[in-house]
Amino acid sequence: MENCCQTNETQGRKKVRSEQEKRDLMNRLKRIEGQVRGLERMLEEDTYCPDILVQASAVNSALNSFSRTLLANHLHTCVTEDIRNGREDAVDELMETLKKLMK
């Protein structure tokens, strides 16, 4: 995908996503949102702690899956495009991002 990552003077870098990619990512987030609401209900209903913890683990897993998908898309588009265009700091930026993800 050419020109998938654009720079705007006032807003910094932006990613141009296909409608399908955006829809898939939004659907994942909506499901995660529903899982978090389920956690709230469980807490309000005084659900047994281990049951809440299992649901919280499922939310964490879903968020990790979302992040892996977004990272893979980023590698295949923005990072690849930046390297092809000679933007040598692309790998450094990626490494900084990975450091933040691996806390």
C-alpha positions as CSV (number, residue, x, y, z in Angstrom):
1,M,0.0,0.0,0.0
2,E,1.7,3.2,-1.1
3,N,1.5,6.3,1.0
4,C,-0.2,4.5,3.8
5,C,1.5,6.7,6.4
6,Q,1.2,10.4,6.1
7,T,2.7,13.3,8.1
8,N,0.6,16.3,9.0
9,E,2.3,19.4,10.4
10,T,-0.2,19.9,13.2
11,Q,-1.2,16.3,14.0
12,G,2.0,14.3,13.4
13,R,1.9,11.0,11.5
14,K,-1.4,9.3,10.5
15,K,-2.1,5.9,9.1
16,V,-4.5,5.5,6.1
17,R,-6.3,2.2,6.7
18,S,-8.5,0.3,4.3
19,E,-12.2,0.2,5.2
20,Q,-11.8,-3.6,5.8
21,E,-8.8,-3.2,8.2
22,K,-10.6,-0.4,10.1
23,R,-13.8,-2.4,10.3
24,D,-11.9,-5.5,11.6
25,L,-10.0,-3.6,14.2
26,M,-13.2,-1.7,15.3
27,N,-15.1,-5.0,15.6
28,R,-12.3,-6.4,17.9
29,L,-12.5,-3.3,20.1
30,K,-16.3,-3.5,20.3
31,R,-16.0,-7.2,21.5
32,I,-13.4,-6.2,24.1
33,E,-15.6,-3.3,25.2
34,G,-18.4,-5.8,25.7
35,Q,-16.1,-8.1,27.7
36,V,-15.1,-5.2,30.0
37,R,-18.8,-4.3,30.5
38,G,-19.3,-8.0,31.5
39,L,-16.5,-7.5,34.1
40,E,-18.4,-4.5,35.5
41,R,-21.6,-6.5,35.8
42,M,-19.8,-9.4,37.5
43,L,-18.4,-7.0,40.1
44,E,-21.7,-5.3,40.6
45,E,-23.3,-8.8,41.1
46,D,-20.7,-9.8,43.6
47,T,-19.5,-12.7,41.4
48,Y,-16.9,-15.0,42.9
49,C,-13.3,-13.6,42.5
50,P,-11.8,-16.4,40.5
51,D,-14.7,-16.1,38.0
52,I,-13.9,-12.4,37.5
53,L,-10.2,-13.1,37.2
54,V,-10.8,-15.6,34.4
55,Q,-12.9,-13.1,32.6
56,A,-10.2,-10.4,33.1
57,S,-7.7,-12.8,31.7
58,A,-9.9,-13.2,28.6
59,V,-10.0,-9.4,28.2
60,N,-6.2,-9.3,28.5
61,S,-5.9,-12.0,25.8
62,A,-8.2,-10.1,23.5
63,L,-6.3,-6.9,23.9
64,N,-3.0,-8.7,23.2
65,S,-4.5,-10.2,20.1
66,F,-5.7,-6.7,19.0
67,S,-2.2,-5.4,19.6
68,R,-0.5,-8.2,17.7
69,T,-2.8,-7.7,14.7
70,L,-2.2,-3.9,14.7
71,L,1.6,-4.4,15.0
72,A,1.6,-6.9,12.1
73,N,-0.4,-4.4,10.0
74,H,2.1,-1.7,11.0
75,L,5.1,-3.8,10.0
76,H,3.6,-4.8,6.7
77,T,2.7,-1.3,5.7
78,C,4.3,1.7,7.5
79,V,7.6,0.2,8.5
80,T,8.1,-1.5,5.1
81,E,7.2,1.7,3.3
82,D,9.5,3.8,5.5
83,I,12.4,1.5,4.9
84,R,11.8,1.4,1.2
85,N,11.7,5.3,1.2
86,G,15.1,5.5,3.1
87,R,13.6,6.6,6.4
88,E,16.4,5.1,8.5
89,D,14.8,5.9,11.9
90,A,11.9,3.5,11.1
91,V,13.6,0.6,12.9
92,D,14.5,2.8,15.9
93,E,10.9,4.0,16.1
94,L,9.7,0.3,15.9
95,M,12.1,-0.6,18.7
96,E,10.8,2.1,20.9
97,T,7.3,1.0,20.3
98,L,8.2,-2.6,21.1
99,K,9.9,-1.5,24.4
100,K,6.6,0.2,25.4
101,L,4.6,-2.9,24.5
102,M,6.9,-5.3,26.5
103,K,6.7,-3.6,29.8
